[in-house]
Amino acid sequence: MDERVIDRSGQRASVVGLGTWQLGADWGDVDEKDAHAVLETAAESGVTFFDTADVYGDGRSEQTIAGFLSGRPDLHVLVATKMGRRVDQIPENYVLDNFRAWNDRSRRNLGVDRLDLVQLHCPPTPVYSLDEVYDALDTMVEEERIAAYGVSVETCEEALTAIARPGVASVQIILNPFRMKPLREVLPAAREAGVGIIARVPLASGLLSGKYTKDTVFAADDHRTYNRHGEAFDQGETFSGVDYTRGVEAAAEFAALAPEGYTPAQLALRWIIDQPGVTTVIPGARNPEQARANAAAAKLPELPAETVTAIRELYDRRIRDQVENRW
């Protein structure tokens, strides 16, 4: 699989990575055997970028990755984790002492002395503008606790604020055919600055797979049940902030645009891969079949111009007014 370089850190990531939120929590139960099978299949399919967080299953996702990689010393995988969501979300908690404590825990979970890439995990908006936050992150690099740092954001404005900071290597942002606003300013700014873009929620929490109907019922411990209106965390993380009923209708139209040989999910992933400035896209997978199909999107041809135009028209007509004023 092709890899792309994060210019500011010199690190490389496969164009399709693996998001491992599903392996920790909030998507229903995934047992250890299935989780290892997903990681194995992704790696065998050419994936060299795993994204996790200290809060996914309260460390379970990190530990699962560590357990898998310890048995595969032949693999060279860039592991990005995130920190900050295990405490009250106030700017005062984003200080060096806490960073060190969070870092110690993630290093233990992942079984490493130095973390490859650590991202602030969608902190309160003021955090992105605080000099002392970036000074603390620079100190973490100097102490060789982390090789590089980045941010995960909810809004385009937060992304642009972070990109302006010279030490930020990457920005993780929601980007998919139902969330196009980052194309206008964020991706061009990141490209110019040499900042990597990690595209998350690429399938709009599964909407873009075309598998769901208005009658689909998700498990009680699945965020697509309990966070549909932002009850637990930012609403934009669930179905990209799109109203579920309208989203299902739009997703049916989207699925009909898939060229021959593409599944709807692969259409969404290929659309993201084709966007200038994207480093990697990180779909999750609950089973090996999903992991294999996601990785296969990297080998599909670039989308025809008429398909790209039709996707944009669908977004403008059905989705734009739901998301662009918020994120």
N, C-alpha and C positions, 0 to 999 in steps of 0.2 A: 504494500500500500504506500502511496505517496506520503511523504512527510513535509511539513512546513516549519520554518524556523521562526521562533520568537526572537526578533532582532535584538532587543535590549538585553536578553539573558543568554542568547546563543543556544538555547535549548530547542529541541526538535520534538514535534508531536505529529502523530498520524492524522490525516485529514478527518478521519472518523475516529473519535475516541470512545470511551465508555464512561457514562455517568453511573455512579454506584449508589445513589440515593435509594433505589429500589432494594439494594442488598442490605440496607440497614433498617429502614422503617418507613412508615407512612404510605406504603403501597400494598398493604396486606402482607402476610407472612411469606418469607422466602427462606427455606431451610438451608443449612450450611452446605450440604451436598449440591443443591441446585445453584447456590451462589458460586461455588468453585467451578461448576460446569460452565457457567456464564463467563467467568474470567478466563478459563482455559480456551473456550471457543473464540472469544474476542482476540486473545493473544495469537491463537493459531490462524486467525483471519487477518493478521497484520496490524492489529491495534497496538499502539505503543504509548497511549496516553490514557491514564485512569484518573478520574476526578472523584474526590470523596470529600468528607467533612467530619470534624470531630463530633458533630451533633447527630449524624446519621446513625440511628440506633444507639446513641450515646457512646459511640466509639466502635460499635460492631462492624461497620463498614470498613473502617481503617484496619481493624484486626483481621478481618476476612482477607483483605488484600495482602496484608503481611504474611498470613498463613499460606496463601497461594504462591506469592513470589519467593518465599523461603524454599519452596520445593522446586522452583524453576530458576536457578541461578544463571541459566543460559539466556534469559530474557532481559532486554533493556527497555524498561518501561518508565516513562516520566510520570510520577505520581504527584498530583496536585491535591492538596487538602485545603480546608477552610477553617477559620476560627472566629469566635465571637458570639455565637448564638446560644451559648450555654449559660449566659448571665443576663441580667436585666438590660434591656436595650436603651442605655443612656450613654452619652458621649464620655462621661467620667470613667466608665469601665474600660475604655480603650487606651490603656497606659502600659508602659514597658513591663512592669512587674506582672501584670496579668498576661501580657503576651508571652513572657517567659514561662509562666505556669501552664498556659494552654499549649505552648510549644513542647514543653517537657512531656505532657500527656500524649500528644500526637506522635512524638518520636517513640515513646514507649509502645503505643498502639501499632505503629508501622514498623517497629523493630529496626530503626535507623538512627545514626548519629546526627545526620543533617537532612532536613526535608528538602525535596526538590523545588517545590513551589508552594507557597502559602498565600492564601487569599483572605482578605477581610470578608466576612460572610454577610453581605448586605447590612452593614451597620446603619445606625441613624444617620440621616443625611449630613448633619454638621461634621461628622467624623471625617468625611472626604476632604474637608477644607482645613484641617488642623495640622499645623506644622509639626507639633510634637508627636503626632501619630506617625508621620513619615520618618521623623528622626528616630523613633523607637524601632521601626521596621528596618531602617538602615543599620541600627545597632545590632539587630538580630542577624543581619548578613555579616557584619564585622565579627560577631561572635561565632560565626560558622554554624549557627543553629539552622539557618535556612540558606539555600542557594540563591533564591530569588523570591520576590513577592509581587502580588497583584491584588485586585479587588474584584468582588462580585457585586453587581449593582442591580437596582430595580429600574432606575430611570436613565434616560439619555443624558440628562443634565449631570447626574452623578458620574457617569462614565467620562464625560468631557472634563469635569473637574479633576478626576484621577489621572487622565491621560496627560494633563499639563504638568504632572509631577515627574521629574526625571528618573526616579528610581522605580516607578511602576512598570513591571514587565508585561503584565497582562490584564485584560478586563474581561470578566465573564458577564454576559448579558443575554437576556432572552431575545432570540432572533429566530423567526420562522415565517412561513407564508401568511400567518395571522398576526405577525408582529414585525412590521416593516420599517417603522420609524428610525431605527438605528442606521439604516442604509444612507440616510440623508447627510448626517453629520458625524456620527460616531465612527463608522468604519473608515471614512476618509481621514479623519483626524488620527485614528490609530495607525493607519497605513503610513502617514507622513511622519509620525513620531517613532515608528518601529515597535509599537505596542501590539502584542498578540491579542487576538479576539477569540474567546472561547464561547461558542454559541450554545446556550443551554435551552431547555424546554423546547427542543426542536420539533417535536410532534404535538405541541400544545396539549401536553398530558394525555396523549393518545388520540385526541380528536382527529388529527390529520392521518391517522392510520385507516380511517374510514370504517372501523369495526363497531362503532357505538351507535345506538339509536336513542331516541328520546326516552325509551323505557329501560335502558341499561341501568342496572343497580350495582353500585360499587360497595365493597365491604365497609363496615363501620370504621375500621382503622385505616382506611384509605383517604388521603387528603382530598380526593375528588368527591368524597362525601362530606367530610367535616370542615373543609376550607373553601367550599364553593363560593362563598361570599366574603372571604377574608377573615373568617372567625378566628383562625389560629396564627396566620402569618399573612404576608402580603397577598392579596387576591390574585395579583398578576402571575403568581407561581402556579396557579391551578387553572388549567385550560387557557393559559396566557391572558387571563382576565376577561375572556369572551363569555358572554351568557351561554349556558350550556345548550339550551334549546336552539338558539340561533346558530350556535357553533356547529351542532350536529347537521343542521340544514346546509350551512356553508361547506362543511366537510364533505357532504355528499357531492356537491358540485365540484369540489377540489378533486375528489377521487376520480371523477369522470374525465379529468384533464390528463391523467397519467398516460404517457406514451406506451406503446407496446413494449413489454419486457420490464416495466417498472410497477412495483406495488405503490399504492398511495403514500406509504411511509417512505419508501425510497425516493419518490418524487420530491417530498418535502426535504429530505436530507440532501439530495443532489442540488436542489434549489439553493440551499444554504452553502454547500461546498463551492458553488459557482460564484458566490458573491465576493468581489475583490476586497481583501482585507481580512477575511475569515482565516484563522489558523487551524482550528479544529472544531468539530461539532460533536456534542457528547450525549447521544441518545442513551437512555437506560435500556435494560433488557431483563426480563424475568426468567428467561429460559434460553438455552443455547440456540434454538431456532431463530429467535429474535435477534440475538447478538450476531449471528452469521448473516442474516438478511440486512441488518443495519450496515455492517462492514462492506457488504457487496455494493452498496450505493456508491462507494468510492471508485468502483471500476466501471460504472455506467457512463455513457457519453454525456457531455454537456447537453443541457436541455435545448430543444429547438426554440428559436426566437418567438414563434407563435404561442408556444406553451408558456413562456415567461410572460408574455403580454397578457395572456388569459388569466394567469395567476394574479397579476397586478390588478386587472379589472375586477376580479372577484373580491380582492381585498378592499379596493376602493368602494365597491358597492355594498359589501356585507359587513365588513369588519372595522374599517378605519375609525368610524365615529365612536366605536366602543372602547378603543384603547389609546388613541393618540393623545387625548387630552389628559391622561393619567400617567403614562409612562414614557 
